[in-house]
Amino acid sequence: MQDYQNLPIDIQTSKLLDWLVDRRHCNLKWQSHVLTIREKINAAIQDMPESEELKQLLSGSYIHYFHCLKIVDILKGTEASTKNIFGRYSSQRMKDWQEILSLYEKENTYLVELASLLVRNVSYEIPSLKKQISKCQQLQQEYSRREEECQLGAAEMRERFYSSCKQYGIAGDNVRRELLALVKDLPALLTEIGAGARVLSEAIDLYQACVQFVCESATERVVPMLRHVQEHGNTTVYKWRSGVEPTVVERPRAEELPQQQDEEAIDWGDLGVEPAPAPVGVDYSISSEDGAQAEEVDWGISLEPDPQEAAFDSLQGAGADGIDGSGGDPVQITVLEAGIQVPDGVAQGPDALTLLENPETRSQFIDELMELETFLFQRIVEMSEEADVVSVSQFQLAPPILQGQTTQKAGAMVSAVQELIGRLTNLRMQHLFLILASPRYVDRVSELLRQKLKQAELLVLKKELTAQKRQEALEEQGVLEPKLDLLVQKTKELQKLIEADISKRYSGRPVNLMGTSL
């Protein structure tokens, strides 16, 4: 019998309510009784004496049977003056709470309510708080990862920005202004490249001698423009075409930028590529006799009377087509083309640009450099294979410049040609030529580079927002953890109270509520 008293009663927490109802400890309709009790508790709370202990007891907690016992004990002290000789209290407060206790004890309603609270806390409330805390921790990890990604992305975008600026040859402080400043240095760079062509004299002579020996042609000159730059430097297109130095150079001018862009204005100097101004006496529109102006089409033909030209006197009174239908003397129409009446020695329009500034002549210059490079490569291959008798006998009658060449000398010539091609076709020079050809290219490049900086700034802003969200998740976790600790503590108290109450009903046998996992 004594061993039987020591046997524990193990009850699964999720089945606790069913266990109490099945063993007739509680009524099956206990929920309706609990609702009545809760209404009376809510009414009784409205009239409570001033007591610090009562405030702490009633603040933020679910009032159950054992709380009501403590409240009655406190009221015994505060309502002691209302106690009569029979041990009863005339205070309505005490009567209300004593009635609540009696309702709780009827059919053990308090026990089933405590069991319901325990099951709800164990099955729902505590797992929900733990899940929220776990979600906050996951969010913090995710936000930390995103912060690192944003930081790395911003650093990468800045690195791309400065790498692009380095390719353009600028610092990146003011992209547009620095790009425009590069163009001012372009004439000096092209002059240096033109001067660098002087070292190619031996390679050009070798190419010329080989062509004359192989093709038996003494009149045709190879790489004429390259030879011209090698002898005279980066001259104007006018000198290249005419062979004489111009007395006056009228370089094209670019359009002035709007006033609002003064702080980033382009100072092109003489490097613009606008069309040359039309000579005096050239009109690019067709006018009729009534003075009406036709659509401005650049025909290069003018039918306007010119007081300075006697040949146009007979056109007065003629129709828009310049033909007098009255049957008089035939009218002569003079066709003027831009550039024909330019005085000798004056370089205008494209002719005023240097050979390396003008896109057409620059392309020809690069083509001739590549032609010379290809010849030298081929010559190196031929010299490395000239071991047979046929090749030796073939070059016995060759000029001394051909016979005296070695692969080492030809290799040095190739290196010089490649160095010159590289200086003229590198990425920086390509951008400078594009800027020279179209000032709007500066705006496109500036906007492209600014986009990289904007992306870096957006990533930094995103990092800050992510850090703010991570901090919010951390603060939320800090709010939830005390709630969880308090709920776990109260749940453990409920567990002990229920185990003790059930144990009294079974002669003090130990009771274990299983599955709480607190």
Order of alpha helices (4+ residues) and beta strands (2+ residues): alpha-beta-alpha-alpha-alpha-alpha-alpha-alpha-alpha-alpha-alpha-alpha-alpha-alpha-beta-beta-alpha-alpha-alpha-alpha-alpha-alpha-beta
